[in-house]
Amino acid sequence: MPAFATLRLNWEPRMLSILRIMVGLLYMEHGLAKILDFPHQSTHAPYALFTLNPGLQGLLELVGGLLLALGFFTRTVAFVLAGNMAVAYFMAHGPRGFFPLLNGGELAIVYCFVFLYFSVAGGGPWSLDRMRAAASVPSVSPSRA
């Protein structure tokens, strides 16, 4: 097998995990900014729990980003976050115009489709999901029949 093919086969699942970790951390940063005002944004609105934004949105970003970065319930969390980003796009960005470049919705679209990818592909080898699956597989001893 050529060297590049070997390299690709070895690193493809690892890069899935690296992408998941980085996207989760970046998404979690949005939640931290909304809930804890860290890092501080000049447009920060005080956190109000029983509101859509920053309340529910901030919690989804913070908790969902953390779970995604850890690779815990990756498929389910990613599916919920993809829906969250689709709703965010159509509620906040879509009314501003048709083109995502002009309405500021490119990041929401990218997050939505990356989350859809994770909901299908899973968390990769470096995830708590993988560790949990390995721990739950019973060890089968050979039969002595």
URRA-V646623 format. One record per backbone hydrogen bond with DSSP energy under -0.5 kcal/mol. CO is the residue of the C=O (numbers start at 1). NH is the residue of the N-H. E is the energy in kcal/mol with one decimal. If there is no record, write none. Layout:
# URRA-V646623
co->CO nh->NH e->E
co->CO nh->NH e->E
This chain:
# URRA-V646623
co->2 nh->6 e->-2.0
co->3 nh->7 e->-2.6
co->4 nh->8 e->-3.0
co->5 nh->9 e->-2.6
co->6 nh->10 e->-2.2
co->7 nh->11 e->-2.4
co->8 nh->12 e->-2.3
co->11 nh->15 e->-3.0
co->12 nh->16 e->-1.5
co->13 nh->17 e->-1.6
co->14 nh->18 e->-2.4
co->15 nh->19 e->-2.8
co->16 nh->20 e->-2.4
co->17 nh->21 e->-2.6
co->18 nh->22 e->-2.5
co->19 nh->23 e->-2.7
co->20 nh->24 e->-2.4
co->21 nh->25 e->-2.3
co->22 nh->26 e->-2.5
co->23 nh->27 e->-2.5
co->24 nh->28 e->-2.4
co->25 nh->29 e->-1.6
co->26 nh->30 e->-0.9
co->27 nh->30 e->-0.6
co->27 nh->31 e->-1.2
co->28 nh->32 e->-2.6
co->29 nh->33 e->-2.2
co->30 nh->34 e->-1.8
co->31 nh->35 e->-2.8
co->32 nh->36 e->-2.1
co->32 nh->37 e->-0.7
co->32 nh->38 e->-1.3
co->33 nh->37 e->-0.5
co->41 nh->44 e->-1.6
co->48 nh->51 e->-0.9
co->49 nh->51 e->-0.6
co->51 nh->56 e->-2.7
co->52 nh->57 e->-2.6
co->54 nh->58 e->-1.8
co->55 nh->59 e->-1.9
co->56 nh->60 e->-2.7
co->57 nh->61 e->-2.4
co->58 nh->62 e->-2.6
co->59 nh->63 e->-2.7
co->59 nh->64 e->-0.6
co->60 nh->64 e->-1.6
co->61 nh->65 e->-1.7
co->62 nh->66 e->-1.9
co->63 nh->67 e->-2.7
co->64 nh->68 e->-2.4
co->65 nh->69 e->-2.6
co->66 nh->70 e->-2.1
co->67 nh->71 e->-1.2
co->67 nh->72 e->-2.6
co->70 nh->128 e->-1.8
co->71 nh->73 e->-0.6
co->71 nh->129 e->-2.4
co->73 nh->77 e->-2.8
co->74 nh->78 e->-2.8
co->75 nh->79 e->-1.9
co->76 nh->80 e->-2.2
co->77 nh->81 e->-2.7
co->78 nh->82 e->-2.2
co->79 nh->83 e->-1.9
co->80 nh->84 e->-2.2
co->81 nh->85 e->-2.4
co->82 nh->86 e->-2.1
co->83 nh->87 e->-2.5
co->84 nh->88 e->-2.4
co->85 nh->89 e->-2.3
co->86 nh->90 e->-2.3
co->87 nh->91 e->-2.3
co->88 nh->92 e->-2.6
co->88 nh->93 e->-0.8
co->89 nh->93 e->-1.5
co->89 nh->94 e->-3.4
co->93 nh->96 e->-1.5
co->94 nh->97 e->-1.6
co->99 nh->102 e->-0.9
co->99 nh->103 e->-2.1
co->100 nh->104 e->-1.0
co->100 nh->105 e->-1.2
co->100 nh->106 e->-0.7
co->105 nh->109 e->-2.0
co->106 nh->110 e->-2.7
co->107 nh->111 e->-2.9
co->108 nh->112 e->-2.3
co->109 nh->113 e->-2.3
co->110 nh->114 e->-2.5
co->111 nh->115 e->-2.8
co->112 nh->116 e->-1.9
co->113 nh->117 e->-1.9
co->114 nh->118 e->-2.3
co->115 nh->119 e->-2.1
co->116 nh->120 e->-1.0
co->117 nh->120 e->-0.8
co->117 nh->121 e->-3.4
co->118 nh->122 e->-2.4
co->125 nh->127 e->-1.1
co->127 nh->131 e->-1.7
co->128 nh->132 e->-2.7
co->129 nh->133 e->-2.4
co->130 nh->134 e->-2.2
co->131 nh->135 e->-1.9
co->132 nh->136 e->-1.4
co->133 nh->137 e->-0.7
co->136 nh->138 e->-0.6
co->138 nh->140 e->-0.5
co->139 nh->141 e->-0.6
